[in-house]
Amino acid sequence: MPGTGKTTLTAYFIKKGKTAFDGDEELGKWLDKRGHVKRMMKHASKKWLSEHRWRWNVRKLKKLLKDNRELYLFGGADNQFDVLDLFDRTYYLKADKKLLAKRLKTRTGPYDFGKTKHQKELVFGWINSVDRRAKENGLIFIDASLSPNQIFRIITKK
C-alpha cells in the first residue's frame, strides 16, 4: 500500500545494519495486460492505471531470498499474496485513510504514486480489500503510524 512507510523502513533497517530491500526498487515493474514491462508516466491517467498492474518479478524475488540468509523486504504488489509461502514471517503496515492522505501528500523521493486525484482514489479504494486479504492470509498487522524504531523493534523482536 503506497504511503505506509515501506521506503523509510527499508532505509532505517539498513542504517541499523540489517539486510533490507525496497520491493519497489528491487522487484516491482508495471506490466500491461499482455505482461510487457512498461514505464509509468509521471501522472498516469485513470485509463492507463486500469490497463496496467504493479507486480513483483517472482524469479528475482526467489534469487534475492536464496542469496540472503536474513532479509527484510518492504513492499507491495498486485501479486504479493501469491508469494507469501516464500517468507518465514509476513507483516502488514496498517494505515488508515487519514494517515495515507497525509503521507501521500507530503511524500518525496523516487516514488510519487498517489499524488494525483485518481491515484489517491485508487489507493483509498484498495484499503478495505488489501486489509481483508492481509487478515485472511494471516499477516501480522503493525500500526503504520508507529516510529521506524518501534516497528524495527516489533519486527526484529529487540
C-alpha positions as CSV (number, residue, x, y, z in Angstrom):
1,M,0.0,0.0,0.0
2,P,1.6,3.3,-1.0
3,G,2.3,5.7,1.8
4,T,2.6,3.2,4.7
5,G,6.3,3.9,5.2
6,K,8.0,1.0,3.4
7,T,10.8,3.0,1.8
8,T,11.5,4.8,5.1
9,L,11.6,1.5,6.9
10,T,14.0,0.0,4.3
11,A,16.4,2.9,4.9
12,Y,16.0,2.5,8.7
13,F,16.7,-1.2,8.7
14,I,19.8,-0.7,6.6
15,K,21.0,2.0,9.0
16,K,20.6,-0.5,11.8
17,G,22.8,-3.0,10.0
18,K,20.1,-5.3,8.6
19,T,19.9,-6.5,5.0
20,A,16.8,-4.8,3.7
21,F,15.4,-4.2,0.3
22,D,12.7,-2.0,-1.1
23,G,10.4,-4.1,-3.2
24,D,9.5,-1.2,-5.5
25,E,13.2,-0.6,-6.3
26,E,14.3,-4.3,-6.5
27,L,11.4,-6.2,-7.8
28,G,8.5,-4.1,-9.0
29,K,7.5,-3.4,-12.6
30,W,4.4,-2.1,-14.3
31,L,3.1,-4.6,-16.7
32,D,0.4,-4.2,-19.4
33,K,-2.3,-6.8,-19.9
34,R,0.0,-8.9,-22.1
35,G,2.7,-8.9,-19.5
36,H,5.1,-6.5,-21.2
37,V,7.1,-4.2,-18.9
38,K,6.0,-0.5,-19.2
39,R,7.3,2.7,-17.6
40,M,4.6,4.6,-15.7
41,M,4.1,8.1,-16.8
42,K,4.6,10.7,-14.1
43,H,0.9,11.4,-13.7
44,A,-0.6,8.2,-15.2
45,S,-4.2,8.5,-16.2
46,K,-7.0,6.5,-14.7
47,K,-7.3,4.6,-18.1
48,W,-3.5,3.8,-18.1
49,L,-3.7,2.6,-14.5
50,S,-6.7,0.4,-15.2
51,E,-4.7,-1.3,-18.0
52,H,-1.5,-2.0,-16.1
53,R,-0.5,-3.8,-12.9
54,W,2.4,-3.3,-10.5
55,R,3.9,-6.8,-10.0
56,W,6.9,-8.3,-8.4
57,N,9.3,-10.4,-10.5
58,V,9.0,-13.7,-8.7
59,R,12.1,-15.2,-10.2
60,K,14.1,-12.2,-9.0
61,L,12.4,-12.5,-5.6
62,K,13.4,-16.1,-5.2
63,K,17.0,-15.3,-6.1
64,L,17.1,-12.4,-3.6
65,L,15.8,-14.7,-0.9
66,K,18.2,-17.6,-1.8
67,D,21.2,-15.2,-1.8
68,N,20.4,-13.7,1.7
69,R,20.2,-15.7,4.9
70,E,18.4,-12.9,6.7
71,L,16.4,-10.4,4.7
72,Y,13.9,-7.8,5.3
73,L,11.8,-6.9,2.3
74,F,9.5,-4.0,2.3
75,G,7.0,-3.6,-0.5
76,G,3.7,-4.4,-2.0
77,A,2.5,-5.5,-5.4
78,D,-0.6,-7.0,-7.1
79,N,0.9,-10.5,-6.7
80,Q,2.2,-10.1,-3.1
81,F,-0.3,-12.6,-1.7
82,D,0.8,-15.2,-4.3
83,V,4.3,-15.3,-2.8
84,L,3.7,-15.4,0.9
85,D,4.8,-19.0,1.2
86,L,8.4,-17.9,0.3
87,F,8.7,-16.0,3.6
88,D,9.2,-17.1,7.2
89,R,7.1,-14.2,8.5
90,T,5.0,-11.5,6.8
91,Y,3.8,-8.2,8.2
92,Y,1.2,-5.7,7.1
93,L,1.7,-2.0,7.7
94,K,-1.9,-0.9,8.5
95,A,-2.6,2.7,7.8
96,D,-6.0,4.5,7.9
97,K,-7.2,6.9,5.2
98,K,-6.2,9.9,7.2
99,L,-2.6,8.8,7.6
100,L,-2.3,7.7,4.0
101,A,-3.7,11.0,2.8
102,K,-1.1,12.9,4.8
103,R,1.8,10.8,3.7
104,L,0.8,10.7,0.0
105,K,0.5,14.5,0.0
106,T,3.9,15.0,1.6
107,R,5.9,12.1,0.1
108,T,9.2,12.8,-1.6
109,G,11.8,10.7,-3.3
110,P,11.6,8.4,-6.3
111,Y,8.1,7.1,-5.6
112,D,5.4,9.6,-6.0
113,F,2.5,7.3,-6.8
114,G,-0.6,8.6,-5.0
115,K,0.0,12.3,-5.8
116,T,-2.8,12.7,-8.4
117,K,-6.5,12.7,-7.5
118,H,-7.3,9.4,-9.3
119,Q,-4.2,7.7,-7.9
120,K,-5.3,8.7,-4.4
121,E,-8.8,7.4,-5.1
122,L,-7.2,4.1,-6.2
123,V,-5.1,3.8,-3.0
124,F,-8.1,4.7,-0.8
125,G,-10.2,2.1,-2.7
126,W,-7.6,-0.6,-2.0
127,I,-7.6,-0.1,1.8
128,N,-10.5,-2.5,2.7
129,S,-9.7,-5.2,0.2
130,V,-6.0,-5.3,1.0
131,D,-6.7,-5.2,4.7
132,R,-9.1,-8.1,4.3
133,R,-6.7,-10.2,2.3
134,A,-3.9,-9.5,4.7
135,K,-6.1,-10.7,7.6
136,E,-7.3,-13.8,5.7
137,N,-3.7,-14.7,4.9
138,G,-2.5,-14.4,8.5
139,L,-0.2,-11.4,8.1
140,I,0.9,-9.8,11.3
141,F,-0.6,-6.3,11.5
142,I,1.6,-3.3,12.6
143,D,0.3,0.2,13.0
144,A,2.0,2.2,10.3
145,S,1.8,5.4,12.4
146,L,4.5,4.0,14.8
147,S,8.0,5.3,14.5
148,P,10.6,3.4,12.4
149,N,12.3,2.4,15.7
150,Q,9.1,1.0,17.2
151,I,8.4,-1.0,14.0
152,F,12.1,-2.2,13.9
153,R,11.7,-3.5,17.5
154,I,8.5,-5.3,16.7
155,I,9.8,-7.0,13.6
156,T,13.3,-7.9,15.0
157,K,11.9,-8.6,18.4
158,K,14.5,-6.3,20.0
